[in-house]
Amino acid sequence: MATFSFWYSETYTNKGFFEADSEEQAQELLGKVQYGELGLEDLPSWGFKDKGYDFEAEPSTLEEI
């Protein structure tokens, strides 16, 4: 039996929410997440809702390895 590889991409779309004292503080916290200084789970009262999932395979990249 042979082994094959291929490239694919996955996209998860979520809507996140958290608490902040002001929009300015919310922007600051979100910026820290964007630049890796905080994780999403570090945001106060962090939560999210799953909005979608997409999967795309690239059959042209299929090759035996």
C-alpha positions as CSV (number, residue, x, y, z in Angstrom):
1,M,0.0,0.0,0.0
2,A,1.4,3.5,-0.9
3,T,1.4,6.7,1.0
4,F,0.2,9.9,-0.6
5,S,0.3,13.6,0.4
6,F,-1.6,16.7,-0.7
7,W,-2.0,20.3,0.3
8,Y,-5.2,21.6,1.8
9,S,-6.5,24.6,3.7
10,E,-9.0,24.9,6.5
11,T,-10.8,28.1,7.6
12,Y,-12.6,28.4,10.9
13,T,-14.8,31.5,11.3
14,N,-15.8,32.4,14.8
15,K,-17.3,35.4,16.5
16,G,-15.5,36.2,19.8
17,F,-16.6,38.4,22.7
18,F,-15.1,39.7,25.9
19,E,-15.5,42.3,28.6
20,A,-13.7,45.7,28.8
21,D,-14.2,49.0,30.6
22,S,-14.3,50.9,27.4
23,E,-13.8,50.6,23.7
24,E,-10.3,52.0,24.1
25,Q,-9.4,49.2,26.5
26,A,-11.1,46.6,24.2
27,Q,-8.9,47.8,21.3
28,E,-5.8,47.6,23.5
29,L,-6.6,44.1,24.6
30,L,-7.4,42.9,21.1
31,G,-4.2,44.4,19.9
32,K,-2.3,42.4,22.5
33,V,-4.0,39.2,21.2
34,Q,-3.2,40.1,17.6
35,Y,0.5,40.6,18.4
36,G,0.8,37.5,20.6
37,E,1.1,39.3,23.9
38,L,-2.1,37.7,25.2
39,G,-4.0,34.5,24.2
40,L,-7.7,34.7,23.5
41,E,-8.4,32.7,26.7
42,D,-6.7,35.6,28.6
43,L,-9.4,38.1,27.6
44,P,-11.8,38.9,30.5
45,S,-14.9,36.7,30.2
46,W,-13.8,35.4,26.9
47,G,-16.3,33.4,24.8
48,F,-17.0,32.6,21.2
49,K,-19.6,31.3,18.8
50,D,-18.7,29.1,15.9
51,K,-19.9,30.7,12.6
52,G,-18.5,28.4,9.9
53,Y,-15.9,26.0,8.6
54,D,-14.5,25.6,5.1
55,F,-12.2,22.9,3.8
56,E,-10.5,23.0,0.4
57,A,-8.2,20.2,-0.9
58,E,-5.8,20.8,-3.8
59,P,-6.0,17.5,-5.9
60,S,-3.3,18.8,-8.3
61,T,-0.8,18.5,-5.4
62,L,-1.4,14.8,-4.8
63,E,1.8,12.8,-4.9
64,E,3.1,9.5,-3.8
65,I,5.7,9.8,-1.0
